[in-house]
């Protein structure tokens, strides 16, 4: 088995400035907690990083799919 390259996707969460500031202050902890939860459910998605946007925050995820060599 081989792996395809990672695929980036974005999840946009709308929130006000106060909540956004509080969330971004500890964004690295949130990414660690998200990845721990995703690993526990055996998901093939991992949170990569969090960035701040005007309307809220964006969580960028990575999807790693395992494929057989015949599909390459």
C-alpha positions as CSV (number, residue, x, y, z in Angstrom):
1,X,0.0,0.0,0.0
2,X,1.1,3.5,-0.7
3,X,-0.3,6.9,0.3
4,X,-1.5,9.7,-1.9
5,X,-0.3,13.2,-1.1
6,X,-2.3,15.2,1.5
7,X,-5.4,17.1,0.4
8,X,-6.1,20.4,2.2
9,X,-9.7,21.4,3.0
10,X,-11.0,24.3,5.0
11,X,-13.7,24.5,7.7
12,X,-15.0,28.0,8.3
13,X,-16.6,28.7,11.7
14,X,-18.4,32.1,12.0
15,X,-18.0,33.9,15.3
16,X,-17.7,37.4,16.8
17,X,-14.5,39.2,17.5
18,X,-14.4,38.4,21.2
19,X,-14.8,34.7,20.7
20,X,-12.4,34.7,17.8
21,X,-9.7,36.5,19.9
22,X,-10.1,34.0,22.8
23,X,-10.0,31.0,20.4
24,X,-6.9,32.2,18.6
25,X,-5.1,32.8,21.9
26,X,-4.9,29.1,22.4
27,X,-5.3,27.8,18.8
28,X,-2.3,25.4,19.1
29,X,-4.1,23.6,22.0
30,X,-7.3,23.4,20.0
31,X,-5.4,21.8,17.1
32,X,-3.9,19.2,19.4
33,X,-7.3,18.4,21.0
34,X,-8.9,18.2,17.6
35,X,-6.2,15.8,16.3
36,X,-6.5,13.7,19.4
37,X,-10.3,13.4,19.0
38,X,-9.9,12.6,15.3
39,X,-7.3,9.9,16.0
40,X,-9.6,8.3,18.6
41,X,-12.4,7.9,16.1
42,X,-9.9,6.5,13.6
43,X,-10.5,9.3,11.1
44,X,-8.2,9.9,8.1
45,X,-8.5,13.7,8.7
46,X,-6.1,15.8,10.7
47,X,-6.3,19.5,11.7
48,X,-3.3,21.3,10.2
49,X,-3.6,24.8,11.5
50,X,-6.1,27.6,12.5
51,X,-6.2,31.0,10.9
52,X,-8.2,34.1,11.7
53,X,-10.6,35.6,9.0
54,X,-12.9,38.6,9.1
55,X,-16.1,36.5,9.6
56,X,-14.5,34.0,12.0
57,X,-11.9,31.3,12.0
58,X,-10.8,28.8,9.5
59,X,-9.5,25.3,10.4
60,X,-7.4,23.8,7.7
61,X,-7.4,20.0,7.6
62,X,-5.4,17.4,5.8
63,X,-6.8,14.2,4.4
64,X,-4.5,11.3,3.8
65,X,-5.9,8.5,1.8
66,X,-4.3,5.1,1.6
67,X,-4.6,3.6,-1.9
68,X,-3.2,0.5,-3.6
69,X,-0.3,0.9,-6.0
70,X,-2.5,-0.1,-8.9
71,X,-4.5,3.1,-8.4
72,X,-1.4,5.3,-9.0
